[in-house]
Amino acid sequence: LEARQALRRNLGGDRLASRGEIEKLVLYAHGQTEVGLDDVKATSGDVSGLSFDDAVDALLEGKVGDFDMAFTRHCQSGGQAFLVLSSAMRQLQAIQAMRGLMDTGGRNAASVVAAARPPVFFSRRKLVEKALERWSSEALGRALTRLQTAVLHTRRRPDLSVALARQALLGIAVESARLAQRA
């Protein structure tokens, strides 16, 4: 399942490029009964665009320096800042929904993550569990408002999109670091 999801994440709208990635994986895994995550990582380029998972993960973990480095690398290699904003927003919305289940159902983070639909990648479960334990519903609401405001400002001022996105995302990374110290 993780291999399939990783491959799907790496495939983009260009059918020819996506087909090429699948053919490369099939040739690489020829003779195997199962294709694993390592096979996908070994053969698959990201034809969906530049991956910014590292930036979003560092943001959730409150690793400000790691976030800044990953965000800078993404932007310097031609990636769009608004894509990181959008990805962070999707992640925080998913965490907010799971946090709501914790608040209303009295469930712990591990059980909410285990029951999540769509499922959380096994390799990301600890990260999401920690984020659920750190962030309150109110703090998540504030972070999402900050992201929505940043998206609006980057659309109004595309010439400042990198700086505006960095400022909003760094603020959330700092907040995550503060919340981690309290926990």
N, C-alpha and C positions, 0 to 999 in steps of 0.2 A: 504494500500500500504506500509506504514512504517513497519507494522508487518511482511508482506511478505518479505520485503527487509532485515529486521533484522534477520529473520529466515534463509534466504538464506545465509547471511553473516556468520552465526554460523554453517552452515552445511559444512562438509568437504568431502574429497574423500573417506572416509570409509563409504560405503553404509549401513552397519549394524548399525553403531553408528548413522548415520543420520536418518535412519528409526526409531531407538529407540527414538530419539529426537522428531520426528514428532508424533509417537504414544503417547508419554508422553503429548504433547501439545493437541492432540485430546481428550485424557482422561480428562485432566484438564479443557478444554473448553466445555465438553459435556453438551448439553442443551442450549448453547448460540447460538445466531443467527450469531454472528460475533466474530472473534478472533482479539484482539487488541494487540498493542505493549506491554502493561503491561503484558498480558498473555504470550507472547513470552519471555519477560524478566524474568518472574516468573518461567518458566519451562525449559527454554532452556539453556543448558550448551554450551560452545563454543567448538564444536568438530572439528572445522576447524584449531585449534591451538590457541595459546594465542592471545588475542585481544590487539592491540596496538593503538587503536583509541585515547585513552587518551594522549598518547605521541605525536601523530601527531596533535591532536587538540591544545594541549598546545604549540607546535611549531608554528602553524599558528597564535595563539593569542599572541605570544611573551612572554609567561609565562615561563621563563627560569627555575625557580625552579621546577615548576610543570612538565615541560618536563623531566628534569633530574631525578626526582623521578619516573615518569612513565616508562622511558626508563630503569632505573636501575631495577625496579620491573620486567619488561618484561624479561630482560636478566638473572636476578637471578633466575627466575622461569623456566629457560630452553629455553626461546624464542631466536630466532636467530636475531642478530643485522641487518643483511641484509634485513630481512622482514620489519623492520621499515623504512629502507632506501627506499625500493621499494614502500611501502605505501605512504611515504612522496612524493616520486617522482610522483606517480599517482595523488595525490591530487594537487600538484603544477602544473602538466601538465594540469589538468582539469581547474584550476584557470587561468592558462596562456591562454588557449583557450577562456575562458569567458572574460578575460581581453582584448583580441584581439577584441572581439565583442564590448566591451565598447569603445575601441579606434577608431575602424573603423566606428561603427554605431552610435556613440554619445549617446548610451543608458546608463542609470544608473545601478548600481550594482543590485538593487532589481529586475529590469525588466529582466536583463540577467539571474539571478539566477532562477527567476520564470519560464523562458522559457528553462532552461537547460535540455538537454537530454543526458544521463539518468538524471532523476530528482534528485535534492538535497533533502535529508531528511529534513522534516519540522524543526526538532530539530536542524539541522546544518545550516539552512539558514542564520541566523544572523552572525554566524562565517564566512561563506564563503563570505557574503556581506562585512564584515569588511576587510577580507583579500583582496578582490578585490579593495576596496577603498585605502588600504594601499600600496599594491605592484604595482609598475609600470611594464610594459612589460620587461624593461631592467633589473630590479631587479629580476624578476622571472627567466629570462634567466640566470643570474649569479647564482642564487640559484640552478637551475637545473644542471648547469655545475658543481657546487660544489658536488651535489649528484652523478652525473655520475662519477666524479673523485673518490669519496669515494667508490662507488661500485667497480670500477676497482681496487683500492688499497686493498679493503677487499678480493677480489678474489686472488690477488697476495700474500697477507699476511693474510691468515685466522687466524693465531695466534694473530693478532692484530685487528681483525675485530670489536670487541666491542669498543676499543679505537678510531679507525679510524671513525667508524660510529658516535660515540658520539661527536667527535670533529666537524665533518661536520654538524651534526644536531644541535648542540649547537650554531654553528656559524649562522645558519639560524634562530634559535630562537632569538638570540641576535639582528640580523638584523630586524626581525619582531617587536621586542620590540622598537627598534630605530624608525622604520617607524610609529609605533603607537603613539609615543611621538610627532612626527611631524604633525600628522593628527589632 
